[in-house]
């Protein structure tokens, strides 16, 4: 399970960093290349934990003191309260339940958001549940699912948190309409080149029950401002080699 592996990696890192029980401001002498590499690993792990652990399902409820005590027990070879053979199942059960609970909350929040949003003037809801409002109407052709398109987009959660943005990166993206989430495939086929829409994608047309990185939670409604810049030429099929 992706979220379990992510959390296990971050928790393992936190254990390694904290197990020395030394203040973070204690002077460290980096005498060798191995010392520098060890310190660099600590920096990477620390940044990863600080950024991702609080955002992961169930991550905020993990007690680091208990984790450290269990780690110390195992490293000393003492008897643990939970046998190693059962640890994996307990850990996975916790993460599965935490993700399921978070997904349920997100699903209800998404349903309410879409119900309220669909009542606003200018918002259109399609048969699939996709919602959109037109910011600018272009005059170019509409792409098909077989086309490759170039777009600019700005993606947020329903509470306004940015999870991805080609606009912020300053570089539009090019992709095949058959290679993206269902909500994008549907919406872009309705747009003329030159159009800019705001689209609201139900979780069933997005990533569903799966998280997509730390910023897109299970059952999340996704909000995008999308500008369809162009339909790109489809690369010609490569002819088979002849002898």
N, C-alpha and C positions, 0 to 999 in steps of 0.2 A: 504494500500500500504506500503510495507516494508520500502522503503526509506523515505516516509513521516513520519512514526512512529519514525524512527531513528532520523530524523532531529528535530521533535517536542520534543523528549526527550532531545536532546542536547541543543536546544534553551531554553527549560524550565530551564535546569540546569544553563545556562549562565545568565538567568534573575535572578534566585535565588541568584547566587553568586554575581552578580553585583549590585543588587537593593539596597544594603546598602550604596553605594556611599562612601565607606571608602577605604583608600589606602591599598594595599595588605600587606604592611609591618607593619600595625598597630598591636600592641600587643594584643593578644587574651588570655584571662584567661579561661582555661578549668577547671572549679571548680567541675563539676559533670560528671558522666558517660554520661549523655545526652549531655553535652557540647562537650565531646570527640567524641561522635557518630555524632553530627552535623558537627563537623570539618572534621571528616573522610569522611562523605558524600560529603562535599565540595571538598575534595581532589580527590575523585573518579570522581565526575562530571567534575572537572577542567581537569583532565587527559583525560577523554573521549572526551570532547569538543575540547581540543587542538589537539588530535590525529585524530578525525573523521570529524569534521565540515568542515575544508578546503577541504577535499576529496569528500564530498557529492555533488551531482548535485545541482547547485545553491547556495551552502553554502557560497561561497566566496562573493556573491553579497548581502547577508543579512546585513543590516545596524543595528548594535547593539544599536545605540542611539534611533532609531525609535522603536525598540523592547522594550527597557527600558521605553520609554515614554508611550507606550500603556499599558505596565504592570502596571506602576504607576497610570495611569488613572483608570484602572479597580480596582486596590486595594483601591483607594480612593473613589470609587463609583461614579466617575464623568462620564459624557457622552462621549463615544468613537466615533471617526470618522467613524469607521466601526462597525455596530451592531454585537453583539455576534452571532446572528443567521446566519449571513453571513460569519463569520470569517473562519469556517471550510472549506467551499466551496472554498473560495479565497486561503487559504493555500494549499489545495489539488491541485487546478488548477495550482498554481505556481510550485509545486514540479513535477507534471505530465509533464508540459511543459519543465521544466529544464532537467528532465531525458530524455525526447524525443529528445531535441536538442542535448544533449550530446551523446545519442545513435546514432543519425544520423551522427555526426562527427566521432564517433568511427567506424561506419560501413564503411564509405568512406575510412578512414585510413586503416582499415583492408583489404578492397578489394585491395587497392594499394600495401600494404605489401605483400599479398599473390601472386598477379600478378608478382611482382618483384622477390619474393622469388622462385616462381615456375620456373623461368628461370635459376636459378643457377645450375651448374653442381652437380650431386649427389642427387638432390632433386626430389622425386617422388610424383606426385599428383594422388590420387585415384579418382574414379568416383564420390564419395561423396564430393570431394573438400579437403579432408584431405591431408596434405603434410607430408613427412617424409624423413629423411636422416639417413643412417646407420652409426653409430659410431663403433660398434663392432657386429659381427655376431656370435650368439651362435649355439650350436649343439644339444640342447635339443628339446623336442617336442613343438608344438604350442598349446596354450590353446584354448578352445571353449568358447562361451558366457555363458555356464553353469558352467564353472570352477571358482575356487577361486585361486587367484594368490598372490604372494608376490613380491613387487617391491620397488625400490628406485627411487625417482623422484625429480626434481628441476623445479618449475614452475615460469615463468616470463611473463610479458606483452611484447608487441612488442617493447617497448622502454627500455626493460631490467630490469624493476622493479620486484623484487621478491615478489610474493604473497603467496607462500607456498613451503616448501621444506623438504622432509623427510631426505635429505642428510644433511641439516643444523641441523636438530634435532638429527641426528645420529641414527635413528631408522627406518628400512623399514616398510612398511604398507602392510596389507593383506586385500583383499576385493574380493567380487564376481564381475565378469565382467558384470553381469546384473544390478549392483547397482551403476554404475558410468556414467558420461556423454558419449554420443554417440561416441565422438572422441577417448576416451580411449578404449571403447569396441571394436571399429573397429581396432585401431592400434595394440593393444596387441594380437589380434587373428592372426595378420600377423607376429608376432615375435616368434622366437625360444627362449626357455629358455636359458639364458646366453647372450642374445643380449642386446645391448644398442643403442637406437635410439634417435634422436631429432625429435619431432613431432610438427606440427603446426596445431592447431585446429580452423577452422572457427567458428564464433559465433553460427551458426546454429547447429553445433555439440558440442557446449559447453553449455553456459547458456543463449544464445539467447538475447532477449531484456531485460532480468532481470539482475540487478546487483547481484553479489555474495559477499556481504561484501563491505567494503570501497575501497578495492584494485582492484577488478574486476568490471569494469564499464559495462553498457549495451552495447551489440553488440561487445564485446571484442574478438579479436583473442588471443588464449592462446598458449604459447610456453612451451614445456616440454622436458627435457632430462629424459628419462625413461630407467631403467635397469630392465629387467624381471629376477628375481632371481629364482623363482620356481613356479610350479603349486602345490598347497596345496591339501591335501586330502579333499574330500567333506564330511562334517559331515553326519553320518548315520542318516536316519530318525528315530525318536523316535516311538517305537511300541506302539500301543494303549493299555491302561491299561485294564486288564481283571479282572473280578469279581471272 
